[in-house]
Amino acid sequence: MQFSDIIGQGEVKQQLAELVQHNRLSHALLFMGKEGSGALSLAIAFAQYIVCEKVNGKQLADSSQQLGPSLFGEPTPVVEQTTSKPNDSCGVCAACTKVAQLVHPDIHFSYPTVTKKAGEKPVATDFISQWREIVKLNPYFNLYDWIEHIKEKDNSQGKITAEECNDIIRKLSLKSFESEYKILIMWMPEMLGTEGNKLLKLIEEPPANTLFILVTENEAQVLPTIISRCQLVKIPALLTTDIEQALISRHKTDPAIARQVAGVSEGNYHEALQLVQHADEDWHSLLREWLNAVLKTGPVAQTKWVEEISRLGREKQKQFLRYFNHLLEIAIHQRINPNTSQDSQTLDFANRLNKIAGIEQQKAIIEELDRASYYIERNANAKMLFHALTIKLYHIIQDKIVFLMD
């Protein structure tokens, strides 16, 4: 995976390349990026950049050795030397080819695993085939996607175990096979827990030419003792324009849908892909029915609506809540800048929301919707959750009632 394969993040790519070019590479880096920002992709591309034979000069050195002096007295061919390093890996040398297939012997991966049998002590290597599959399929996957990909029981919980830490120590104690560096890419170090203390000494005093790249989506949950030993690399959310262009060029998404989805996704490319899959859903009608049930038609209509949304899958429920959140944000922007660029249906709905509730009420609704999404991700009972949300919604906006009719 090259830097050029990654959506946006131009400044971060340049920063990472300069760490190698200026010999400022720390032995431990913590990539901090929210879901869908491409932090894992950047870590893999950075590892490929480090081991690339063109970047580290191995290709050039090998060429000089192969040419050598002429057997027939001709002048030795001169190989042009250069001190500047490219800003991306070449993508074609032996090392790059192996990294692209996730089989380079000096690049190791660590990630949350699940226990399939009682008493089992899983390590990342047990799931390496599934890891290669999901990274190649969509490197912007999230933790839920990964656990669903490897679990066999519904109550499986992902974790980086103490046994995994011991396996990391063992692997990094070995000499590198091909590259100058041994590299460990750990995805989701926040899933370590206290087991991470086993790695503290190794991270602080690693073997020569050993590099740790930790990739987190929530640095607040990473052990402070690990953070203090790492050079921090902040990965910002993706730009809306970058997501829009990627959806069009990589997934052949209709430009109108890509523009709408990019605006809703909040810099999260994983979320954008999910939204594209559900782009044909009529969230507008579903939301209108809900608000009319809350404000006009009463408990019977509310119960019917809750039954309807409870039959949708968890991902669709999250998408619906995100759609409502997006409309509320547009409504707030409309108060400040009435010339907001949106389609007429969206603007009409946003203006109706402004008649229903003031800014403070809209902020309160957004907080409740975020909280509901959090509980949906954790398998909350959908009927109970949406019944409770309906009641909260009524109490937040009961003083300003306007019906959302066609």
C-alpha positions as CSV (number, residue, x, y, z in Angstrom):
1,M,0.0,0.0,0.0
2,Q,1.4,3.3,-1.1
3,F,0.7,6.8,0.2
4,S,-0.9,7.5,-3.1
5,D,-3.5,4.8,-2.5
6,I,-4.8,6.6,0.6
7,I,-7.6,9.1,0.5
8,G,-6.5,12.7,1.3
9,Q,-4.2,13.3,4.3
10,G,-1.6,15.1,2.2
11,E,0.0,16.9,5.1
12,V,0.3,13.7,7.2
13,K,1.9,11.8,4.3
14,Q,4.5,14.6,3.9
15,Q,5.2,14.6,7.6
16,L,5.7,10.9,7.7
17,A,8.0,10.9,4.6
18,E,10.1,13.7,6.2
19,L,10.6,11.7,9.4
20,V,12.5,9.1,7.3
21,Q,14.2,11.6,4.9
22,H,15.5,13.7,7.8
23,N,16.4,10.7,10.0
24,R,14.0,11.8,12.7
25,L,12.2,8.5,13.0
26,S,11.3,7.6,16.6
27,H,11.3,3.9,17.7
28,A,7.6,4.2,18.7
29,L,4.8,6.2,17.0
30,L,1.2,6.5,18.0
31,F,-1.1,7.3,15.1
32,M,-4.2,9.0,16.5
33,G,-7.1,9.1,14.1
34,K,-10.9,8.6,14.5
35,E,-12.7,5.8,12.7
36,G,-12.7,6.2,8.9
37,S,-9.8,8.7,8.8
38,G,-7.4,6.2,7.2
39,A,-5.0,5.8,10.2
40,L,-4.4,2.1,9.7
41,S,-3.9,2.6,5.9
42,L,-1.3,5.3,6.7
43,A,0.5,3.0,9.1
44,I,0.8,0.2,6.5
45,A,1.8,2.7,3.8
46,F,4.4,4.1,6.2
47,A,5.8,0.7,6.9
48,Q,6.0,0.0,3.2
49,Y,7.8,3.3,2.7
50,I,10.4,2.4,5.4
51,V,11.2,-1.0,3.9
52,C,11.0,0.0,0.2
53,E,14.3,-0.8,-1.5
54,K,14.2,2.4,-3.5
55,V,13.7,4.6,-0.4
56,N,16.3,2.9,1.7
57,G,18.8,2.7,-1.1
58,K,19.1,-1.1,-1.2
59,Q,18.0,-1.3,-4.8
60,L,20.8,1.1,-5.8
61,A,23.4,-0.7,-3.8
62,D,22.4,-4.1,-5.3
63,S,22.6,-2.6,-8.8
64,S,26.2,-1.4,-8.1
65,Q,27.2,-4.9,-6.8
66,Q,25.7,-6.6,-9.8
67,L,27.4,-4.4,-12.3
68,G,30.9,-4.7,-10.9
69,P,34.1,-4.4,-13.0
70,S,33.9,-5.5,-16.6
71,L,35.4,-8.9,-17.5
72,F,36.7,-7.5,-20.8
73,G,38.5,-4.4,-19.5
74,E,35.7,-1.9,-20.2
75,P,35.1,1.0,-17.8
76,T,32.9,0.1,-14.8
77,P,29.4,1.5,-15.4
78,V,28.6,4.5,-13.2
79,V,25.4,4.2,-11.2
80,E,24.0,7.7,-10.6
81,Q,23.9,8.4,-6.8
82,T,21.3,10.6,-5.2
83,T,20.9,11.8,-1.6
84,S,17.2,12.7,-1.9
85,K,14.6,10.2,-1.0
86,P,11.2,9.9,-2.9
87,N,8.0,10.9,-1.1
88,D,6.4,7.5,-1.6
89,S,7.4,3.9,-1.9
90,C,8.1,2.6,-5.4
91,G,5.3,-0.1,-5.2
92,V,7.2,-2.5,-7.5
93,C,10.3,-3.7,-5.6
94,A,10.3,-7.1,-3.8
95,A,9.7,-5.5,-0.4
96,C,6.7,-3.3,-1.6
97,T,5.2,-6.3,-3.3
98,K,5.3,-8.3,-0.1
99,V,3.9,-5.5,2.0
100,A,1.0,-5.1,-0.5
101,Q,0.1,-8.7,0.1
102,L,0.7,-8.3,3.9
103,V,3.3,-11.1,3.9
104,H,6.5,-9.1,4.5
105,P,8.5,-11.2,7.1
106,D,9.7,-8.1,9.0
107,I,6.3,-6.4,9.4
108,H,4.2,-7.9,12.1
109,F,0.5,-7.1,12.9
110,S,-1.3,-7.1,16.3
111,Y,-5.0,-6.5,16.7
112,P,-7.9,-7.6,18.9
113,T,-8.9,-11.2,18.8
114,V,-11.7,-13.3,20.1
115,T,-11.8,-16.6,22.1
116,K,-13.5,-19.4,20.0
117,K,-13.2,-22.2,22.6
118,A,-13.2,-22.2,26.4
119,G,-9.6,-22.1,27.7
120,E,-8.2,-21.0,24.4
121,K,-5.5,-18.3,24.4
122,P,-5.6,-16.6,21.0
123,V,-2.9,-14.5,19.4
124,A,-3.0,-12.3,16.3
125,T,-1.2,-14.9,14.2
126,D,-4.2,-17.3,14.5
127,F,-6.3,-14.8,12.6
128,I,-3.8,-13.6,10.0
129,S,-5.7,-15.0,7.0
130,Q,-8.8,-13.1,8.0
131,W,-6.8,-10.0,8.7
132,R,-5.3,-10.0,5.2
133,E,-8.8,-10.6,3.7
134,I,-10.4,-7.6,5.4
135,V,-7.5,-5.2,4.9
136,K,-7.4,-5.9,1.2
137,L,-11.2,-5.7,0.9
138,N,-11.6,-2.4,2.7
139,P,-8.7,-0.9,4.8
140,Y,-11.2,1.6,6.3
141,F,-13.1,-1.1,8.3
142,N,-13.8,-0.5,12.0
143,L,-13.7,-2.7,15.1
144,Y,-17.3,-3.9,14.7
145,D,-16.5,-5.1,11.1
146,W,-13.4,-6.9,12.3
147,I,-15.1,-8.7,15.2
148,E,-18.0,-9.7,13.0
149,H,-15.4,-11.1,10.5
150,I,-13.7,-13.4,13.0
151,K,-16.3,-14.2,15.7
152,E,-18.2,-17.5,16.0
153,K,-20.4,-16.6,19.0
154,D,-22.7,-13.6,19.3
155,N,-21.2,-12.4,22.6
156,S,-17.6,-12.4,21.4
157,Q,-15.6,-9.4,22.7
158,G,-12.4,-8.3,21.1
159,K,-9.3,-8.0,23.2
160,I,-5.5,-7.9,22.8
161,T,-4.5,-10.6,25.3
162,A,-1.5,-11.2,27.6
163,E,-0.6,-14.1,25.3
164,E,-0.5,-11.8,22.4
165,C,1.9,-9.5,24.3
166,N,4.2,-12.4,25.0
167,D,4.1,-13.4,21.3
168,I,5.0,-9.8,20.3
169,I,8.0,-9.9,22.7
170,R,9.1,-13.2,21.2
171,K,8.8,-12.1,17.5
172,L,10.6,-8.8,18.0
173,S,13.5,-10.5,19.8
174,L,14.4,-12.2,16.5
175,K,16.6,-10.7,13.9
176,S,15.1,-9.2,10.8
177,F,14.9,-11.4,7.8
178,E,15.2,-8.9,4.9
179,S,14.7,-5.3,5.9
180,E,16.9,-3.1,8.0
181,Y,13.9,-2.7,10.4
182,K,11.5,-4.9,12.2
183,I,8.1,-3.2,12.4
184,L,5.1,-4.0,14.6
185,I,1.8,-2.4,13.6
186,M,-0.7,-2.6,16.5
187,W,-4.2,-1.7,15.7
188,M,-6.5,-0.7,18.6
189,P,-4.0,-0.5,21.5
190,E,-6.9,0.8,23.6
191,M,-8.0,-2.9,23.7
192,L,-4.8,-3.9,25.6
193,G,-6.0,-3.1,29.2
194,T,-3.4,-3.8,31.9
195,E,-1.8,-6.5,29.7
196,G,-0.1,-3.6,27.9
197,N,2.3,-3.2,30.9
198,K,4.1,-6.3,29.6
199,L,5.2,-4.2,26.5
200,L,6.4,-1.1,28.4
201,K,10.0,-2.1,28.7
202,L,10.1,-3.3,25.1
203,I,8.6,-0.1,23.8
204,E,11.0,2.0,25.9
205,E,14.1,0.0,25.2
206,P,13.5,-1.9,22.0
207,P,16.0,-4.1,20.1
208,A,18.1,-2.2,17.5
209,N,16.1,-1.1,14.4
210,T,12.8,-2.1,15.9
211,L,9.8,0.2,15.2
212,F,6.4,0.3,16.9
213,I,3.5,1.8,15.1
214,L,0.4,1.9,17.3
215,V,-2.9,3.0,15.6
216,T,-5.7,4.2,17.9
217,E,-9.2,5.6,17.4
218,N,-9.5,6.7,21.1
219,E,-6.2,7.8,22.6
220,A,-8.0,8.5,25.9
221,Q,-8.4,4.7,26.4
222,V,-4.7,3.9,25.7
223,L,-2.5,3.4,28.7
224,P,-0.8,6.7,29.6
225,T,2.4,4.8,30.2
226,I,2.3,3.7,26.5
227,I,1.4,7.2,25.2
228,S,4.3,8.7,27.1
229,R,6.7,6.4,25.3
230,C,5.5,7.3,21.8
231,Q,5.9,10.1,19.3
232,L,2.3,11.3,18.5
233,V,1.0,11.5,15.0
234,K,-2.4,13.1,14.7
235,I,-4.6,12.0,11.8
236,P,-7.4,14.5,11.1
237,A,-10.8,13.6,9.8
238,L,-11.0,13.5,6.0
239,L,-12.1,16.5,4.1
240,T,-15.6,16.4,2.6
241,T,-14.2,17.0,-0.9
242,D,-11.7,14.1,-0.5
243,I,-14.5,11.7,0.5
244,E,-16.7,12.9,-2.4
245,Q,-14.0,12.4,-5.0
246,A,-13.0,9.0,-3.6
247,L,-16.6,7.7,-3.7
248,I,-16.9,8.8,-7.3
249,S,-13.5,7.6,-8.5
250,R,-13.2,4.4,-6.4
251,H,-16.8,3.2,-6.1
252,K,-18.4,4.8,-9.2
253,T,-21.0,6.5,-6.9
254,D,-23.4,8.9,-8.5
255,P,-22.0,12.5,-8.0
256,A,-25.2,13.8,-6.4
257,I,-25.2,10.9,-3.9
258,A,-21.5,11.2,-3.3
259,R,-21.9,14.9,-2.5
260,Q,-24.8,14.3,-0.1
261,V,-23.1,11.3,1.6
262,A,-19.8,13.1,2.0
263,G,-21.5,16.0,3.8
264,V,-23.2,13.6,6.2
265,S,-20.2,11.3,6.9
266,E,-18.3,13.9,9.1
267,G,-14.9,12.9,7.7
268,N,-15.4,9.2,8.2
269,Y,-14.9,7.2,5.0
270,H,-16.2,4.0,6.6
271,E,-19.4,5.8,7.4
272,A,-19.6,7.2,3.9
273,L,-19.4,3.7,2.4
274,Q,-22.2,2.5,4.8
275,L,-24.3,5.5,3.8
276,V,-23.8,4.8,0.1
277,Q,-25.1,1.2,0.7
278,H,-28.3,2.7,2.2
279,A,-28.6,5.6,-0.2
280,D,-31.9,4.3,-1.5
281,E,-33.5,4.4,2.0
282,D,-36.2,7.0,2.5
283,W,-34.9,8.4,5.8
284,H,-36.8,11.6,5.1
285,S,-40.2,9.9,5.2
286,L,-39.3,7.8,8.2
287,L,-38.1,10.9,10.2
288,R,-41.3,12.8,9.2
289,E,-43.5,10.0,10.5
290,W,-41.5,9.9,13.7
291,L,-41.8,13.6,14.4
292,N,-45.5,13.6,13.6
293,A,-46.0,10.6,15.9
294,V,-44.2,12.5,18.7
295,L,-45.9,15.8,18.2
296,K,-49.3,15.0,16.8
297,T,-50.7,11.5,16.5
298,G,-49.7,10.2,19.9
299,P,-48.9,6.8,21.6
300,V,-50.5,4.5,19.1
301,A,-48.6,6.0,16.2
302,Q,-45.4,6.1,18.3
303,T,-45.6,2.4,19.1
304,K,-46.3,1.6,15.4
305,W,-43.2,3.6,14.4
306,V,-41.0,2.0,17.0
307,E,-42.1,-1.4,15.8
308,E,-41.1,-0.4,12.3
309,I,-37.6,0.9,13.0
310,S,-37.0,-2.0,15.4
311,R,-37.2,-4.4,12.5
312,L,-34.4,-2.6,10.7
313,G,-30.8,-3.8,11.3
314,R,-28.5,-2.1,13.7
315,E,-26.5,-0.4,10.9
316,K,-29.7,1.0,9.3
317,Q,-30.8,2.3,12.7
318,K,-27.4,4.1,13.1
319,Q,-27.7,5.5,9.6
320,F,-31.1,6.9,10.4
321,L,-30.0,8.6,13.6
322,R,-27.0,10.1,11.7
323,Y,-29.3,11.4,9.0
324,F,-31.4,13.2,11.7
325,N,-28.3,14.5,13.3
326,H,-27.1,15.9,9.9
327,L,-30.4,17.6,9.3
328,L,-30.2,19.3,12.8
329,E,-26.7,20.5,12.0
330,I,-27.9,22.0,8.7
331,A,-30.8,23.6,10.6
332,I,-28.4,25.3,13.0
333,H,-26.2,26.4,10.1
334,Q,-29.3,27.8,8.4
335,R,-29.9,30.1,11.3
336,I,-26.4,31.6,10.9
337,N,-26.1,31.4,7.1
338,P,-29.4,31.1,5.3
339,N,-27.5,30.7,2.0
340,T,-26.3,27.2,2.9
341,S,-25.8,25.1,-0.2
342,Q,-28.2,22.1,0.0
343,D,-31.0,20.6,-2.0
344,S,-34.4,22.1,-1.7
345,Q,-35.9,19.1,0.2
346,T,-33.2,19.2,2.8
347,L,-33.4,23.0,3.3
348,D,-37.2,22.8,3.6
349,F,-36.9,20.1,6.3
350,A,-34.2,22.0,8.1
351,N,-36.3,25.2,8.2
352,R,-39.2,23.2,9.6
353,L,-36.9,21.8,12.3
354,N,-36.0,25.4,13.2
355,K,-39.7,26.1,13.7
356,I,-40.0,23.1,16.0
357,A,-37.0,23.8,18.3
358,G,-34.5,26.5,19.1
359,I,-30.7,26.0,19.1
360,E,-30.5,24.8,22.6
361,Q,-33.3,22.2,22.0
362,Q,-31.6,21.1,18.8
363,K,-28.3,20.6,20.6
364,A,-30.1,18.6,23.3
365,I,-31.6,16.4,20.6
366,I,-28.2,15.9,18.9
367,E,-26.8,14.7,22.3
368,E,-29.6,12.2,22.7
369,L,-29.2,10.9,19.2
370,D,-25.4,10.5,19.8
371,R,-26.1,8.6,23.0
372,A,-28.7,6.4,21.3
373,S,-26.1,5.5,18.5
374,Y,-23.6,4.6,21.3
375,Y,-26.1,2.2,22.8
376,I,-27.1,0.7,19.5
377,E,-23.4,-0.2,18.9
378,R,-23.5,-2.0,22.2
379,N,-26.5,-4.2,21.3
380,A,-29.2,-2.2,23.3
381,N,-32.7,-3.4,22.9
382,A,-34.0,-1.4,19.9
383,K,-37.7,-1.2,21.1
384,M,-36.8,0.0,24.5
385,L,-34.2,2.5,23.2
386,F,-36.5,4.1,20.6
387,H,-39.4,4.2,23.0
388,A,-37.2,6.1,25.5
389,L,-35.8,8.3,22.7
390,T,-39.4,9.1,21.6
391,I,-40.3,10.2,25.1
392,K,-37.2,12.3,25.5
393,L,-37.8,14.0,22.1
394,Y,-41.3,14.9,23.1
395,H,-40.1,16.5,26.4
396,I,-37.3,18.4,24.6
397,I,-39.6,20.1,22.0
398,Q,-43.1,20.0,23.6
399,D,-43.2,23.7,24.0
400,K,-42.8,24.4,20.3
401,I,-45.0,22.2,18.2
402,V,-45.2,22.3,14.4
403,F,-46.4,19.4,12.3
404,L,-44.1,18.2,9.5
405,M,-46.6,17.5,6.7
406,D,-46.0,16.7,3.0
